[in-house]
Amino acid sequence: MKKKVLILVNHDVVIYNFRKELVERLLADGYQVIISSPYGERIDDLLEMGCKYIETEIERHGTNPFNEFKLLNFYKNLMRDIKPDVVLTYTIKPNIYGGYAAKKYDIPYIANITGLGTAVEKKSVMQQITIALYKLAFSKIQRVFFQNTENMKFFKDNNIVVDRHRLIPGSGVNLEHFQLLDYPPEDTTEFVFISRIMKEKGIDQYIETAKYITSKYQNTKFHVCGFCEERYEDVLSDLQNSGVLIYHGMIRDVREILKKTHCTIHPSYYPEGLSNVLLESAACGRPIITTDRSGCRDVVDHCYNGYMVKQKDSVDLIKSVEKFIKLVYEKKKQMGLAGREKVGEEFNRQTVVAAYMDEIESIH
């Protein structure tokens, strides 16, 4: 009988874009891989690879107790029926409710803290509730993987399974898929924001920067890619019509936009695990400008492969963008090459795959 690995996630992209190599390795090593997630377009790709799929309903940001209880019960029934040999969980709800269910049936499980989330980062009743839930759910956990030292410190400070922590380089980056791209010509300087378009990802600071820079410097362009929250739909439409930026919507392959842009701007102040946007941009040889916070600062060495700016500070972001524009073309290109070298040495996805395989193979 093949050993069964059950993977619980809140979105198909979480598994396909950032853990596909782990899934490939598990399948190649003879494991049966079952993925439980809400349906999305990447599920068909995972089925083609040889995974099995069970649809789950998850309200990613909902707090309705009835729906939360329903999800917990769903996971319990799922594990009772499938009887997996090991469970891998990602993101807050699968981590906590999946952890409870695995603990109930004494199934080994490994969680990945992909970021604390806005509700958990700040001192509040919600933070205290979440800490208590983590303590209960993780009491029998095999391993907790962290993507940055600040998240790991938070768990240590709150005495959550301190003897089972392990730091990994985020989700890592596939260096073969995200190869070094030719640097675009110097007749324009083009910037890109690639993220969910929401306040905490720094879209307001990016917009303010785009307005200022395009009015002052000719031949500059600002691109925006990603799912747009409703409150920003009209804002982006108006800015596109007035020529301040170009909105591309959701893009399937970020390499297509990276080919024509000179620098990725990620002004996030969201509680990230480790920014995949920055890893992928740097791997493709693009300088990066990002905030001085956990999950972002890890990928940039200031003035070496990009710039670090203060959170929620449009003035500081504008200063760094101007500094970048004024660099000679070769210096911009060198920054991109330095970023490629950095992620190659520190953030290879195969390191993450190896860490998971070590844990999984040590179970039985």
C-alpha positions in Angstrom: 0.0 0.0 0.0 1.2 3.5 -0.9 1.7 5.8 2.1 -0.8 8.7 2.0 0.1 12.3 2.4 -2.9 14.6 3.0 -2.2 18.3 2.2 -4.6 21.0 3.6 -4.6 24.5 2.1 -7.0 27.4 1.8 -6.2 28.1 -1.9 -5.0 26.0 -4.9 -2.3 28.6 -5.7 -0.7 28.0 -2.2 0.1 24.4 -3.3 0.7 24.7 -7.0 2.7 27.9 -7.3 4.8 27.4 -4.1 4.8 23.6 -3.3 4.6 21.9 -6.6 8.1 20.6 -6.4 7.4 18.9 -3.0 4.3 17.3 -4.5 6.3 16.1 -7.5 8.9 14.6 -5.1 6.3 12.8 -3.0 4.7 11.3 -6.1 8.0 10.3 -7.5 8.9 8.6 -4.2 5.7 6.5 -4.4 3.5 8.4 -2.0 -0.2 9.0 -2.7 -0.9 12.7 -2.4 -4.4 13.9 -1.5 -5.1 17.7 -1.6 -8.0 19.3 0.2 -8.7 22.8 -0.9 -11.4 25.1 -2.3 -11.6 24.5 -6.1 -9.5 26.8 -8.3 -8.0 26.6 -11.8 -4.7 25.0 -10.6 -6.5 22.0 -9.1 -6.8 20.5 -12.7 -3.0 20.8 -13.1 -2.5 19.0 -9.8 -4.9 16.2 -10.8 -2.9 15.8 -14.1 0.3 15.4 -12.0 -1.4 12.4 -10.3 -2.8 13.9 -7.1 -6.2 13.1 -5.7 -8.5 16.0 -4.8 -11.2 16.6 -2.2 -13.0 20.0 -2.3 -13.2 22.0 0.9 -15.2 25.1 1.7 -13.1 27.6 3.6 -14.0 31.2 4.4 -10.4 32.6 4.4 -11.2 35.7 6.5 -14.6 34.7 8.0 -15.1 34.3 11.8 -18.6 32.8 11.9 -18.5 30.2 14.6 -20.9 27.9 12.8 -18.7 27.8 9.6 -15.5 27.4 11.7 -17.0 24.4 13.5 -18.2 23.0 10.2 -14.6 23.2 8.8 -13.2 21.4 11.9 -15.8 18.6 11.5 -15.0 18.3 7.8 -11.3 17.8 8.6 -12.1 15.3 11.3 -14.4 13.2 8.9 -11.8 13.5 6.1 -9.0 12.1 8.3 -11.3 9.4 9.7 -12.1 8.2 6.2 -8.8 8.7 4.5 -6.5 7.6 7.3 -3.4 9.5 6.0 0.0 8.5 7.2 1.0 12.2 7.5 -0.8 15.6 7.2 0.8 18.8 5.9 -0.9 22.0 6.6 -0.4 25.6 5.4 -2.1 29.0 6.4 -3.9 29.7 9.7 -7.2 27.8 9.4 -5.8 24.5 7.9 -3.0 24.7 10.5 -5.3 25.1 13.5 -8.4 23.0 12.5 -6.3 20.4 10.6 -4.0 20.2 13.6 -7.0 19.5 15.9 -8.3 16.8 13.6 -4.9 15.1 13.2 -4.4 15.2 16.9 -7.8 13.5 17.5 -6.8 10.5 15.3 -3.1 10.5 16.4 -1.9 11.2 12.9 1.6 12.9 12.5 1.3 16.4 11.1 3.6 19.1 10.0 2.5 22.8 9.9 3.9 25.7 8.0 3.5 29.2 9.4 3.1 31.3 6.2 2.7 34.5 8.2 0.8 35.5 11.4 -2.0 37.4 9.7 -3.2 40.9 10.6 -5.5 39.8 13.4 -2.7 37.9 15.2 0.2 40.4 14.8 -1.4 43.1 17.0 -2.2 42.6 20.7 -6.0 41.9 20.9 -8.6 39.5 22.1 -8.3 37.7 18.7 -4.5 37.4 19.2 -5.1 35.7 22.6 -7.7 33.4 21.2 -5.5 32.4 18.3 -2.5 31.7 20.6 -4.7 29.4 22.8 -6.0 27.6 19.6 -2.4 27.1 18.4 -1.3 25.7 21.7 -4.1 23.1 21.7 -3.9 22.2 18.0 -0.1 21.9 18.0 0.4 20.0 21.3 1.2 16.8 19.5 2.7 18.2 16.3 5.7 16.6 14.6 7.2 19.9 13.3 6.4 23.6 12.8 8.2 25.2 9.9 8.7 29.0 10.0 9.5 31.3 7.1 11.1 34.1 9.1 12.7 34.5 12.6 10.1 37.0 13.8 7.2 34.5 13.5 9.4 31.9 15.2 10.1 34.3 18.0 6.4 35.0 18.4 5.7 31.3 18.9 8.7 31.0 21.3 7.6 34.0 23.3 4.1 32.6 23.6 5.4 29.1 24.5 3.8 27.3 21.6 5.6 23.9 21.1 9.1 25.5 21.4 10.9 22.2 21.0 9.6 21.5 17.5 10.4 24.7 15.6 12.5 24.8 12.4 13.3 27.7 10.2 13.2 27.2 6.4 13.9 29.8 3.6 10.2 30.6 3.0 8.7 28.6 0.2 12.0 28.9 -1.6 12.2 29.7 -5.3 12.5 27.3 -8.3 15.7 28.5 -9.9 15.1 26.6 -13.1 11.6 27.9 -13.6 12.5 31.5 -12.6 15.7 31.8 -14.6 17.7 34.9 -15.1 15.9 37.1 -17.7 17.6 39.5 -20.1 17.5 43.0 -18.6 15.1 45.3 -20.5 16.5 48.2 -22.7 17.1 51.5 -21.1 14.8 53.7 -23.2 12.2 53.4 -20.3 12.4 52.6 -16.6 9.5 50.4 -15.7 8.3 49.3 -12.2 5.9 46.6 -11.2 3.7 45.9 -8.2 2.7 42.2 -8.1 0.4 41.3 -5.2 -3.2 41.1 -4.0 -4.3 44.7 -4.4 -5.1 45.6 -0.8 -4.1 48.4 1.6 -1.7 46.3 3.8 0.3 45.3 0.7 1.2 49.0 0.3 -0.9 49.8 -2.8 -1.6 53.3 -1.6 2.1 54.1 -1.3 2.7 52.6 -4.7 0.0 54.7 -6.3 1.3 57.9 -4.6 4.8 57.1 -5.9 3.5 56.4 -9.4 1.6 59.7 -9.5 4.7 61.7 -8.4 7.3 59.9 -10.6 5.3 59.8 -13.8 4.6 63.6 -13.5 8.3 64.3 -12.9 10.2 61.8 -15.1 9.5 61.0 -18.7 9.7 57.4 -19.9 8.7 55.9 -16.6 5.9 53.3 -16.3 4.2 51.7 -13.4 2.5 48.3 -13.8 0.1 46.6 -11.3 -0.7 42.9 -11.4 -2.9 40.8 -9.1 -6.4 40.2 -7.8 -8.1 43.6 -7.0 -10.1 44.1 -3.9 -13.4 45.8 -4.7 -12.5 49.1 -3.0 -9.6 49.6 -5.5 -11.3 48.7 -8.7 -12.5 52.2 -9.6 -9.2 53.8 -8.3 -7.1 51.6 -10.7 -9.5 52.2 -13.6 -9.2 56.0 -13.2 -5.4 55.9 -12.8 -5.1 53.7 -15.9 -7.4 56.1 -17.9 -5.2 59.0 -16.8 -2.0 57.2 -17.8 -0.5 57.0 -14.3 -0.3 53.2 -14.3 -1.2 50.0 -16.3 -3.3 47.4 -14.6 -2.9 43.9 -15.9 -5.3 42.0 -13.6 -4.4 38.5 -12.5 -1.5 37.1 -14.5 -0.8 33.4 -14.8 3.0 33.7 -15.3 4.8 36.6 -13.6 7.9 36.1 -15.8 6.0 37.7 -18.7 5.7 41.0 -16.8 9.2 40.7 -15.3 10.7 40.5 -18.8 9.7 44.1 -19.5 10.1 45.7 -16.1 13.3 47.0 -14.5 12.4 46.8 -10.8 9.8 45.2 -8.5 8.3 47.4 -5.8 6.7 45.5 -2.8 5.8 48.2 -0.2 4.0 45.6 2.0 3.3 46.0 5.7 1.2 42.8 5.8 2.4 40.1 8.2 4.1 38.0 5.5 5.8 34.7 6.0 8.4 35.4 3.3 7.5 37.2 0.1 7.4 35.0 -3.0 7.1 38.0 -5.2 10.5 39.2 -4.0 12.1 35.8 -4.4 10.8 35.3 -7.9 11.7 38.9 -9.0 15.2 38.5 -7.6 15.6 35.1 -9.2 14.8 36.6 -12.6 17.5 39.3 -12.1 15.3 42.2 -11.1 16.3 44.7 -8.4 13.7 45.0 -5.6 12.4 47.9 -3.4 10.6 46.7 -0.3 9.8 47.5 3.3 12.0 47.0 6.3 9.8 44.3 7.9 9.9 40.5 8.4 9.2 38.5 5.3 10.5 41.4 3.1 13.8 42.5 4.5 15.1 38.9 4.4 15.4 39.1 0.5 17.1 42.5 0.1 20.5 43.7 1.0 20.2 47.4 1.0 21.9 49.1 -1.9 23.3 45.7 -3.1 20.3 44.1 -4.8 17.7 46.8 -4.1 16.5 49.2 -1.4 14.7 48.9 1.9 12.2 51.6 2.8 10.1 52.5 5.9 6.6 51.0 6.1 3.6 53.2 5.1 6.0 55.9 4.0 5.4 57.2 0.5 8.1 59.9 0.8 10.8 57.3 1.6 9.5 55.1 -1.3 9.6 58.0 -3.7 13.2 58.8 -2.6 14.4 55.2 -3.3 12.6 55.1 -6.7 14.3 58.4 -7.7 17.6 57.0 -6.6 17.0 53.9 -8.7 16.0 55.9 -11.8 19.2 58.0 -11.5 21.5 54.9 -11.4 23.4 54.2 -14.6 22.0 51.3 -16.6 24.9 48.9 -15.8 24.4 49.5 -12.1 20.7 48.6 -12.3 21.7 45.4 -14.2 24.3 44.5 -11.6 21.8 44.9 -8.8 19.6 42.4 -10.6 22.5 39.9 -10.9 23.3 40.4 -7.2 19.7 39.4 -6.4 19.9 36.3 -8.5 23.1 35.3 -6.7 21.5 35.9 -3.3 18.4 33.8 -3.9 20.5 31.1 -5.5 22.6 30.8 -2.3 20.0 31.4 0.3 16.5 30.5 -1.1 16.7 27.5 -3.3 13.3 25.6 -3.2 15.1 22.3 -3.1 16.3 23.2 0.4 12.7 23.4 1.5 11.7 20.1 -0.3 14.6 18.4 1.4 13.5 19.7 4.9 10.0 18.3 4.3 11.3 14.9 3.1 13.5 14.6 6.1 10.5 15.2 8.4 8.2 12.9 6.5 10.7 10.1 6.2 11.5 10.2 9.9 7.9 9.5 10.8 7.8 5.8 9.8 
